[in-house]
Amino acid sequence: MGKFINYCKESFVELTEKTTWPTWENLTKHSLLVLITTVMLAAVLWVVDFAFQKLMMLIYTL
């Protein structure tokens, strides 16, 4: 049990004193970048899926 308590104490110290956290500006900037990238990737996948569906419908109707 002593090892677990020591682990928790060391983890707390690491998170509060040794970790560098991003600024609010960096956090919002990177979150927006991830959101835009996700939307763009979803749009590209939708186009590919739509094109593949039309191609398969053309092949199946032959």
Distance bins in CASP14 RR format, pairs under 12 A and 6 or more apart:
PFRMAT RR
TARGET T0000
AUTHOR 0000-0000-0000
RMODE 2
METHOD distances of the structure
MODEL  1
1 7 0 0 0 0 0 1 0 0 0 0 0
1 8 0 0 0 0 0 1 0 0 0 0 0
2 8 0 0 0 0 1 0 0 0 0 0 0
2 9 0 0 0 0 1 0 0 0 0 0 0
2 10 0 0 0 0 0 1 0 0 0 0 0
3 9 0 0 0 0 0 1 0 0 0 0 0
3 10 0 0 0 0 0 1 0 0 0 0 0
4 10 0 0 0 0 0 1 0 0 0 0 0
4 11 0 0 0 0 0 1 0 0 0 0 0
5 11 0 0 0 0 0 1 0 0 0 0 0
5 12 0 0 0 0 0 1 0 0 0 0 0
6 12 0 0 0 0 0 1 0 0 0 0 0
6 13 0 0 0 0 0 1 0 0 0 0 0
7 13 0 0 0 0 0 1 0 0 0 0 0
7 14 0 0 0 0 0 1 0 0 0 0 0
8 14 0 0 0 0 0 1 0 0 0 0 0
8 15 0 0 0 0 0 1 0 0 0 0 0
9 15 0 0 0 0 0 1 0 0 0 0 0
9 16 0 0 0 0 0 1 0 0 0 0 0
9 17 0 0 0 0 0 1 0 0 0 0 0
10 16 0 0 0 0 0 1 0 0 0 0 0
10 17 0 0 0 0 0 1 0 0 0 0 0
10 18 0 0 0 0 1 0 0 0 0 0 0
11 17 0 0 0 0 0 1 0 0 0 0 0
11 18 0 0 0 0 0 1 0 0 0 0 0
11 19 0 0 0 0 0 1 0 0 0 0 0
12 18 0 0 0 0 0 1 0 0 0 0 0
12 19 0 0 0 0 0 1 0 0 0 0 0
13 19 0 0 0 0 1 0 0 0 0 0 0
14 20 0 0 0 0 0 1 0 0 0 0 0
15 21 0 0 0 0 1 0 0 0 0 0 0
20 26 0 0 0 0 0 1 0 0 0 0 0
21 27 0 0 0 0 1 0 0 0 0 0 0
22 28 0 0 0 0 1 0 0 0 0 0 0
22 29 0 0 0 0 1 0 0 0 0 0 0
22 30 1 0 0 1 0 0 0 0 0 0 0
22 31 0 0 0 0 1 0 0 0 0 0 0
23 29 0 0 0 0 1 0 0 0 0 0 0
23 30 0 0 0 0 0 1 0 0 0 0 0
24 30 0 0 0 0 0 1 0 0 0 0 0
24 31 0 0 0 0 0 1 0 0 0 0 0
25 31 0 0 0 0 0 1 0 0 0 0 0
25 32 0 0 0 0 0 1 0 0 0 0 0
26 32 0 0 0 0 0 1 0 0 0 0 0
26 33 0 0 0 0 0 1 0 0 0 0 0
27 33 0 0 0 0 0 1 0 0 0 0 0
27 34 0 0 0 0 0 1 0 0 0 0 0
28 34 0 0 0 0 0 1 0 0 0 0 0
28 35 0 0 0 0 0 1 0 0 0 0 0
29 35 0 0 0 0 0 1 0 0 0 0 0
29 36 0 0 0 0 0 1 0 0 0 0 0
30 36 0 0 0 0 0 1 0 0 0 0 0
30 37 0 0 0 0 0 1 0 0 0 0 0
31 37 0 0 0 0 0 1 0 0 0 0 0
31 38 0 0 0 0 0 1 0 0 0 0 0
32 38 0 0 0 0 0 1 0 0 0 0 0
32 39 0 0 0 0 0 1 0 0 0 0 0
33 39 0 0 0 0 0 1 0 0 0 0 0
33 40 0 0 0 0 0 1 0 0 0 0 0
34 40 0 0 0 0 0 1 0 0 0 0 0
34 41 0 0 0 0 0 1 0 0 0 0 0
35 41 0 0 0 0 0 1 0 0 0 0 0
35 42 0 0 0 0 0 1 0 0 0 0 0
36 42 0 0 0 0 0 1 0 0 0 0 0
36 43 0 0 0 0 0 1 0 0 0 0 0
37 43 0 0 0 0 0 1 0 0 0 0 0
37 44 0 0 0 0 0 1 0 0 0 0 0
38 44 0 0 0 0 0 1 0 0 0 0 0
38 45 0 0 0 0 0 1 0 0 0 0 0
39 45 0 0 0 0 0 1 0 0 0 0 0
39 46 0 0 0 0 0 1 0 0 0 0 0
40 46 0 0 0 0 0 1 0 0 0 0 0
40 47 0 0 0 0 0 1 0 0 0 0 0
41 47 0 0 0 0 0 1 0 0 0 0 0
41 48 0 0 0 0 0 1 0 0 0 0 0
42 48 0 0 0 0 0 1 0 0 0 0 0
42 49 0 0 0 0 0 1 0 0 0 0 0
43 49 0 0 0 0 0 1 0 0 0 0 0
43 50 0 0 0 0 0 1 0 0 0 0 0
44 50 0 0 0 0 0 1 0 0 0 0 0
44 51 0 0 0 0 0 1 0 0 0 0 0
45 51 0 0 0 0 0 1 0 0 0 0 0
45 52 0 0 0 0 0 1 0 0 0 0 0
46 52 0 0 0 0 0 1 0 0 0 0 0
46 53 0 0 0 0 0 1 0 0 0 0 0
47 53 0 0 0 0 0 1 0 0 0 0 0
47 54 0 0 0 0 0 1 0 0 0 0 0
48 54 0 0 0 0 0 1 0 0 0 0 0
48 55 0 0 0 0 0 1 0 0 0 0 0
49 55 0 0 0 0 0 1 0 0 0 0 0
49 56 0 0 0 0 0 1 0 0 0 0 0
50 56 0 0 0 0 0 1 0 0 0 0 0
50 57 0 0 0 0 0 1 0 0 0 0 0
51 57 0 0 0 0 0 1 0 0 0 0 0
51 58 0 0 0 0 0 1 0 0 0 0 0
52 58 0 0 0 0 0 1 0 0 0 0 0
52 59 0 0 0 0 0 1 0 0 0 0 0
53 59 0 0 0 0 0 1 0 0 0 0 0
53 60 0 0 0 0 0 1 0 0 0 0 0
54 60 0 0 0 0 0 1 0 0 0 0 0
54 61 0 0 0 0 0 1 0 0 0 0 0
55 61 0 0 0 0 0 1 0 0 0 0 0
55 62 0 0 0 0 0 1 0 0 0 0 0
56 62 0 0 0 0 0 1 0 0 0 0 0
END
